[in-house]
Amino acid sequence: MINDDNLNLLELQEDVSNAHTIDVARYIKKIHNLASREEIDSFTTCSCKHDLFLLKCLIEDLYKDLPTFPNQEAEWEKNRVFELLKKGD
């Protein structure tokens, strides 16, 4: 695990690799799946939803501090809209 005291660029690049992004996505989907199950009690479901809300807030807070990349971000948004339209959401 990287801590703030001995952070170097190589460690940072390794820590945020695509494999870690996939692991985080799987973890978030597991929380969602648990919260979505009808046989799970409402206390657990509410707790899972709260966890997702806290993660969403953390990501939004961190994201707003990053530099902007207008062309790439426009492409990301376009792809997201296309995926949503394909799913019918």
C-alpha positions as CSV (number, residue, x, y, z in Angstrom):
1,M,0.0,0.0,0.0
2,I,1.2,3.5,-0.8
3,N,1.4,6.0,2.0
4,D,1.9,9.7,1.7
5,D,5.3,9.6,3.4
6,N,7.1,7.5,0.8
7,L,5.1,8.1,-2.4
8,N,7.0,7.9,-5.7
9,L,5.8,8.0,-9.2
10,L,6.5,4.4,-10.1
11,E,4.6,3.1,-7.1
12,L,1.7,5.4,-7.9
13,Q,1.6,4.2,-11.5
14,E,1.6,0.6,-10.4
15,D,-1.1,1.2,-7.8
16,V,-3.6,2.7,-10.2
17,S,-3.2,0.2,-13.0
18,N,-6.1,-1.1,-15.0
19,A,-6.2,-4.3,-12.9
20,H,-6.9,-2.2,-9.8
21,T,-9.6,-0.3,-11.5
22,I,-11.3,-3.6,-12.4
23,D,-11.0,-4.8,-8.8
24,V,-12.6,-1.6,-7.6
25,A,-15.4,-1.9,-10.2
26,R,-16.0,-5.5,-9.1
27,Y,-16.2,-4.5,-5.4
28,I,-18.7,-1.7,-6.2
29,K,-20.8,-4.1,-8.2
30,K,-20.8,-6.6,-5.3
31,I,-22.1,-3.9,-3.0
32,H,-24.8,-3.0,-5.6
33,N,-25.8,-6.7,-6.1
34,L,-26.1,-7.2,-2.3
35,A,-28.2,-4.0,-2.0
36,S,-30.5,-5.1,-4.9
37,R,-31.4,-8.5,-3.6
38,E,-35.0,-8.7,-2.4
39,E,-34.2,-11.3,0.3
40,I,-31.7,-9.1,2.0
41,D,-33.0,-7.1,5.0
42,S,-33.6,-3.4,4.7
43,F,-30.9,-2.5,7.2
44,T,-28.2,-4.2,5.1
45,T,-29.6,-2.8,1.9
46,C,-29.7,0.7,3.3
47,S,-26.1,0.3,4.6
48,C,-24.9,-0.9,1.1
49,K,-26.6,2.0,-0.6
50,H,-25.0,4.4,1.9
51,D,-21.6,2.9,1.1
52,L,-22.2,3.5,-2.6
53,F,-23.3,7.1,-1.9
54,L,-20.1,7.7,0.1
55,L,-18.0,6.3,-2.7
56,K,-19.8,8.4,-5.2
57,C,-19.2,11.6,-3.1
58,L,-15.5,10.7,-2.7
59,I,-15.0,10.2,-6.4
60,E,-16.8,13.4,-7.3
61,D,-14.7,15.4,-4.7
62,L,-11.5,13.9,-6.1
63,Y,-12.5,14.2,-9.7
64,K,-13.2,18.0,-9.5
65,D,-9.6,18.6,-8.4
66,L,-8.1,17.1,-11.5
67,P,-7.0,18.9,-14.6
68,T,-9.4,19.0,-17.5
69,F,-9.0,17.2,-20.8
70,P,-11.8,18.7,-22.9
71,N,-11.4,16.5,-26.0
72,Q,-11.0,13.2,-24.2
73,E,-13.7,14.1,-21.6
74,A,-16.1,14.9,-24.4
75,E,-15.4,11.5,-26.0
76,W,-15.9,9.8,-22.6
77,E,-19.3,11.5,-22.3
78,K,-20.3,10.7,-25.8
79,N,-19.4,7.0,-25.2
80,R,-21.4,7.0,-21.9
81,V,-24.5,8.4,-23.6
82,F,-24.2,5.9,-26.4
83,E,-24.0,3.0,-23.8
84,L,-27.0,4.3,-22.0
85,L,-29.0,4.6,-25.2
86,K,-28.0,1.0,-26.1
87,K,-29.3,-0.2,-22.7
88,G,-32.5,1.8,-23.0
89,D,-31.9,3.7,-19.6
